[in-house]
Amino acid sequence: MRRFTFARGNARKVLVIPLYALGALASFLVRREPQLWVFGSGSGIGEGALALWRYVRATDPSLRLVWLTRNSRDVADAQALGIKAVAKSSWRGFRLTLRARVIVVTHGFGDANRYGIRGGFVVQLWHGIPFKHLHLDSPATLKIPLFSRFGMVQRTLRRAYARSARGIGMFATASALSAGRIRTAFDLPADRVVVTGDPRDDVLFTETSGAARERISVLLADPRATTARTMLYAPTWRDGDFDPAIPREADWQAIGDYLAGTDSLLLIRSHPLGVGDYSAGRVASDRILLLGSDLQGDITPLLPGIDLLITDYSSIAFDFALTGRPILFLAPDITEYSASRGLYEPYRDFSGSTEVTSWSALLDLLRSIDGDPSVEKKARDHANWLADRVHAYRDGKNTARVYDEIRARLTT
């Protein structure tokens, strides 16, 4: 299956420019309904969009709330939660987006029906705190097949990205640090980027460890997840390239031996758009389990049930830092990745200068944590430091602040 890349995404947008034009024309002819809000998310029924949907439903029953679905999985999840849902790519999905006063997204305009966006109040909740360069801040996002080397094409794409971002009415962020990065990435004025905290992170303050562990156990059909030490490996997306940290055969065996010796589980969650096969891990050890997006679209509600996180450049580290638990960094391609994608800060700040480049070194670090309380404390201290830097609020009320900000802006 061909995976999404920035270049392919940009090419598709160019091909459907006439549909954008028709949608813009329709927006002048159709009146938006003040009581209609539509929601969508690129990862399914979840993220900050679901947190806000739940809060709005409980706070103002007079509003009509509709979720715009991607596929049959979304439809089933919506039905299980009692959410009214319509396929975003259908004619009805287009009309609902075109008529909605508020359009809530977490990835991009394509979370709703992208051709009906113009004229709506778009609330962008995003799906991660920026560590890697985003949009206009990264040359990687301005690619298009065959033509990326031409400066004129790059400039045209840059102008198109900036013009499109002006359709965002409000962008919710976790902190002033995050807000600054979002403003440059999307070329947004300061008054549209607000510090409310991320709604998707509220669950980290309301969900118990026991409930999250039980959910993990059910998803994996493995009761050990309720009692064993549970570690999560979650690498980032590499724009269509393979994950260079996929363990080799000897690595899998060593990982399995470590897990057996410490009564631990390793849950592997490759990025939903990532490239690479981790199935050999399941063969090497029954303590290595795959927790992909096919089982759980939004990983955040499960983080309270995780004892230790392993990642590379993923912003999941910022979310998990709110638990105060250890984070280990495995980054074998730091030089190449930093050069191609770009980072908002030195990697050593993000990792606390504790990153390793191989699974062998990572296992050594795990053994150090197991045997030396001061090493574990250092990892916990760094997690708390990360959380303090990127989260302005740690009270579980981010969703309420987002809702209040939306209502205030709709009445001005």
C-alpha positions in Angstrom: 0.0 0.0 0.0 1.3 3.4 -0.9 1.8 5.6 2.2 1.0 9.2 2.5 3.9 11.6 2.0 4.0 15.4 1.9 4.7 15.3 -1.8 1.7 13.1 -2.7 -0.6 15.1 -0.5 0.5 18.3 -2.2 0.0 16.8 -5.6 -3.5 15.7 -4.8 -4.4 19.2 -3.6 -3.2 20.7 -6.9 -5.4 18.2 -8.8 -8.6 19.2 -7.0 -8.2 23.0 -7.2 -11.4 23.2 -9.3 -13.4 21.5 -6.4 -12.0 24.1 -4.0 -13.2 26.8 -6.3 -16.7 25.3 -6.6 -16.9 24.9 -2.8 -15.9 28.6 -2.3 -18.6 29.6 -4.7 -21.2 27.5 -2.8 -20.2 29.2 0.4 -21.5 32.5 -0.9 -24.9 30.9 -1.6 -25.5 28.8 1.6 -26.2 30.3 5.0 -24.4 28.8 7.9 -26.5 27.6 10.8 -25.5 29.0 14.2 -26.5 25.8 16.1 -24.7 23.4 13.9 -21.2 22.2 14.8 -19.3 19.5 12.9 -16.3 17.6 14.2 -13.6 15.5 12.5 -10.2 14.0 13.2 -7.5 12.5 10.9 -7.0 9.7 13.5 -10.7 8.7 13.9 -13.1 9.3 16.7 -10.7 10.7 19.3 -8.1 13.4 20.0 -9.2 16.8 21.2 -12.2 16.8 18.9 -13.8 14.0 20.9 -13.0 15.7 24.2 -14.6 18.9 22.9 -17.6 17.0 21.5 -18.3 15.4 24.9 -18.0 18.7 26.7 -20.2 20.6 24.3 -22.9 17.9 24.4 -23.0 18.1 28.2 -22.8 21.9 28.3 -25.2 23.0 25.6 -27.8 20.5 24.5 -29.3 23.0 22.1 -26.4 22.6 19.7 -26.6 20.1 16.9 -23.3 18.1 16.8 -22.3 15.9 13.9 -19.1 13.9 13.4 -17.7 13.6 9.9 -16.3 10.1 9.5 -13.5 8.8 7.3 -14.5 5.1 7.0 -16.6 2.3 8.4 -14.3 2.0 11.5 -15.2 5.6 12.4 -18.9 4.9 11.9 -18.8 1.9 14.2 -16.9 3.9 16.9 -19.3 6.8 16.6 -22.3 4.4 17.0 -20.7 2.9 20.1 -20.4 6.3 21.7 -23.8 7.5 20.6 -22.4 10.1 18.2 -24.4 11.2 15.2 -22.1 10.6 12.2 -22.1 11.3 8.5 -19.4 10.4 5.9 -17.3 13.5 5.3 -16.7 12.7 1.6 -20.5 12.3 0.9 -22.7 14.9 -0.6 -24.4 15.2 2.9 -20.9 15.6 4.5 -20.2 18.5 2.1 -23.5 20.2 2.9 -23.1 19.8 6.6 -19.6 21.3 6.5 -20.9 24.1 4.3 -23.7 24.9 6.7 -21.9 24.4 10.0 -21.1 27.6 12.0 -18.2 25.8 13.8 -15.9 23.2 12.2 -13.6 21.4 14.7 -10.5 19.6 13.3 -7.3 18.0 14.7 -5.1 17.5 11.6 -6.3 19.7 8.7 -9.3 20.9 6.8 -9.6 17.4 5.3 -10.8 16.1 8.7 -14.1 17.7 7.6 -15.2 18.0 4.0 -12.4 20.3 2.8 -14.5 21.8 0.0 -17.1 23.2 2.4 -14.7 24.9 4.9 -14.7 28.5 3.5 -16.8 30.8 5.7 -17.0 28.5 8.7 -15.3 29.2 12.1 -12.6 26.6 12.0 -11.2 25.4 15.4 -7.9 23.7 15.0 -7.0 21.5 18.0 -4.0 19.9 16.4 -2.7 16.5 17.4 0.6 17.2 19.0 2.8 19.9 20.5 5.4 21.0 17.9 8.9 19.6 18.2 9.5 18.9 14.6 9.2 21.8 12.1 5.7 22.1 10.8 4.2 23.4 7.5 5.9 26.7 6.5 8.7 26.1 8.9 9.9 22.9 7.2 11.0 22.5 3.6 9.8 18.9 3.8 6.2 20.0 3.7 6.7 22.0 0.5 7.4 19.0 -1.8 5.6 18.0 -4.9 6.6 15.1 -7.2 9.1 16.0 -9.9 8.7 19.8 -9.4 10.0 20.3 -5.8 13.5 21.4 -7.1 12.0 24.5 -8.8 12.0 27.6 -6.6 8.8 28.9 -8.2 6.9 25.8 -7.3 8.2 26.1 -3.7 7.1 29.7 -3.5 3.7 28.9 -4.9 3.1 26.1 -2.4 4.3 28.3 0.4 1.7 31.0 -0.6 -1.0 28.4 -0.9 -0.3 27.0 2.6 -0.3 30.5 4.1 -3.5 31.4 2.3 -5.2 28.2 3.4 -4.2 28.7 7.0 -6.0 32.0 7.1 -9.2 29.9 7.2 -8.4 28.9 10.7 -10.5 31.0 13.1 -8.9 29.7 16.3 -5.9 27.5 17.0 -5.7 26.1 20.5 -2.2 25.5 22.0 -0.7 24.1 25.1 1.6 26.9 26.1 3.2 30.2 24.9 6.1 28.1 23.6 3.8 26.0 21.5 1.9 29.0 20.4 5.0 30.7 19.0 5.8 27.7 16.9 2.3 27.4 15.6 2.2 31.1 14.6 5.2 30.8 12.3 4.3 27.3 11.0 0.8 28.5 9.9 1.6 32.2 9.4 -1.2 33.1 11.7 -1.7 36.4 13.6 -1.2 36.2 17.3 -4.9 36.8 18.2 -5.9 33.5 16.4 -3.5 31.3 18.4 -4.7 30.9 22.0 -3.1 29.2 25.0 -5.9 27.1 26.5 -4.1 23.8 26.9 -4.7 20.8 24.7 -8.1 19.2 25.2 -6.9 15.7 24.3 -4.6 15.8 27.4 -7.4 16.3 29.9 -7.8 12.5 30.0 -4.4 12.2 31.6 -5.8 13.9 34.7 -9.2 12.1 34.7 -8.3 8.6 33.6 -6.9 6.2 36.3 -3.9 4.0 35.7 -6.1 1.0 36.5 -8.8 1.8 34.0 -6.2 2.5 31.2 -4.5 -0.8 31.9 -7.8 -2.6 31.8 -8.5 -1.0 28.4 -5.0 -2.0 27.1 -5.7 -5.6 28.4 -9.0 -5.8 26.5 -7.5 -4.4 23.3 -4.6 -6.8 23.3 -6.6 -9.7 24.7 -3.8 -10.1 27.3 -4.5 -10.0 31.0 -0.9 -9.4 31.8 -1.3 -5.8 30.8 -3.2 -5.2 34.1 -0.2 -6.2 36.3 3.1 -6.3 34.3 5.4 -3.4 33.9 4.2 -2.0 30.6 6.5 -0.1 28.2 5.4 1.6 25.0 7.6 2.2 21.9 6.2 4.9 19.6 8.4 6.2 16.8 7.5 9.1 14.7 6.5 9.4 11.0 9.4 9.8 8.5 7.5 11.1 5.4 7.3 7.7 3.7 10.7 6.5 4.7 11.3 3.3 6.7 11.9 3.4 10.4 15.6 2.8 10.9 15.2 1.6 14.4 13.3 -1.6 13.6 15.1 -4.3 15.7 17.2 -6.9 14.0 16.8 -10.6 14.8 19.4 -10.5 17.6 17.8 -7.3 19.0 14.4 -9.0 19.1 15.8 -11.9 21.1 17.6 -9.6 23.5 14.5 -7.5 24.0 12.5 -10.7 24.7 15.0 -12.0 27.2 15.0 -8.6 29.1 11.2 -8.5 29.2 10.9 -12.1 30.5 13.5 -11.4 33.2 11.7 -8.3 34.4 8.1 -9.3 34.0 7.6 -6.6 31.5 5.6 -6.1 28.3 6.7 -4.0 25.3 3.9 -2.5 23.3 4.9 -1.3 19.8 3.0 1.4 18.2 4.4 2.3 14.8 3.1 5.6 13.4 -0.2 5.1 11.5 1.5 6.4 8.4 4.8 4.8 9.2 6.7 2.2 7.1 8.2 -0.9 8.6 7.3 -4.4 9.8 7.5 -5.1 13.5 5.8 -8.5 13.3 9.1 -10.4 13.9 8.9 -9.1 17.5 5.7 -11.0 18.2 7.4 -14.2 16.9 10.5 -13.6 19.1 8.6 -13.1 22.3 5.0 -13.3 23.5 5.8 -10.2 25.7 6.2 -8.1 22.6 2.7 -6.9 21.5 1.6 -4.7 18.6 -0.7 -1.8 19.6 -1.4 -0.2 16.2 -3.9 2.4 15.2 -6.1 -0.5 13.9 -6.7 -1.3 17.6 -6.7 2.2 19.1 -6.8 5.4 17.0 -6.0 7.9 19.7 -3.3 6.6 22.0 -3.6 9.4 24.7 -6.3 7.8 26.8 -4.0 4.7 27.2 -1.0 6.7 28.4 -2.0 6.5 32.1 -1.5 2.8 31.9 2.0 3.0 30.5 5.0 2.8 32.9 7.7 3.9 30.5 7.8 5.5 27.1 10.4 4.9 24.3 10.3 7.3 21.4 12.5 9.2 19.0 11.2 12.6 17.8 7.5 12.1 18.5 5.5 14.7 20.4 3.9 11.9 22.3 6.8 12.6 24.7 5.3 15.9 25.6 1.9 14.3 26.4 3.4 11.4 28.3 5.6 13.8 30.3 2.4 14.8 32.2 2.5 11.4 33.9 5.9 12.2 35.3 7.1 8.7 34.3 10.4 7.9 32.5 10.9 8.6 28.8 13.8 7.0 26.9 14.9 8.3 23.5 16.1 6.0 20.7 17.3 8.0 17.7 19.7 6.3 15.3 19.2 8.8 12.6 19.3 12.1 14.5 21.6 13.9 12.1 19.7 12.9 8.9 16.3 13.5 10.5 17.2 16.9 11.9 18.6 18.0 8.5 15.6 16.9 6.4 12.7 17.8 8.7 14.1 20.4 11.0 13.6 20.8 14.8 12.4 23.7 16.9 15.1 23.1 19.5 18.3 21.1 19.9 17.6 17.4 20.3 19.7 17.2 23.4 17.2 19.5 25.1 14.3 17.3 24.1 16.0 14.1 25.2 17.9 15.5 28.1 21.1 14.3 26.4 20.2 10.7 27.2 19.4 9.5 23.7 20.9 6.3 22.4 21.2 5.0 18.9 20.7 1.2 19.2 18.4 -1.3 21.0 21.5 -2.7 22.7 22.3 0.6 24.3 18.6 1.1 25.1 18.5 -2.2 27.0 21.6 -1.1 28.9 19.8 2.1 29.9 16.8 0.1 31.0 19.0 -2.1 33.2 20.6 1.1 34.7 17.1 2.4 35.5 16.2 -0.9 37.1 19.3 -1.1 39.2 20.0 2.5 40.1 17.3 4.7 41.6 19.2 7.9 40.7 19.1 7.0 37.0 15.3 6.5 37.2 15.0 9.8 39.1 16.9 11.6 36.4 14.5 10.3 33.8 11.5 11.3 35.8 12.9 14.7 36.5 13.5 15.3 32.8 9.9 14.2 32.1 8.6 16.8 34.6 10.9 19.4 33.1 9.4 18.8 29.7 5.9 19.0 31.0 6.6 22.3 32.8 8.1 23.8 29.6 5.3 22.9 27.2 2.1 22.8 29.3 0.7 26.0 30.7 -2.1 24.1 32.5 -2.1 20.8 34.3 -5.6 20.9 35.8 -7.7 18.8 33.4 -9.8 21.8 32.3 -8.3 22.5 28.8 -11.5 21.5 27.0 -13.5 23.9 29.1 -11.1 26.8 28.2 -11.4 25.9 24.5 -15.2 25.9 24.7 -15.3 29.2 26.5 -12.9 30.8 24.0 -15.0 29.6 21.1 -18.2 31.0 22.5 -16.5 34.3 23.3 -15.3 34.6 19.7 -18.6 33.7 18.2 -20.3 36.5 20.0 -17.8 39.3 19.1 
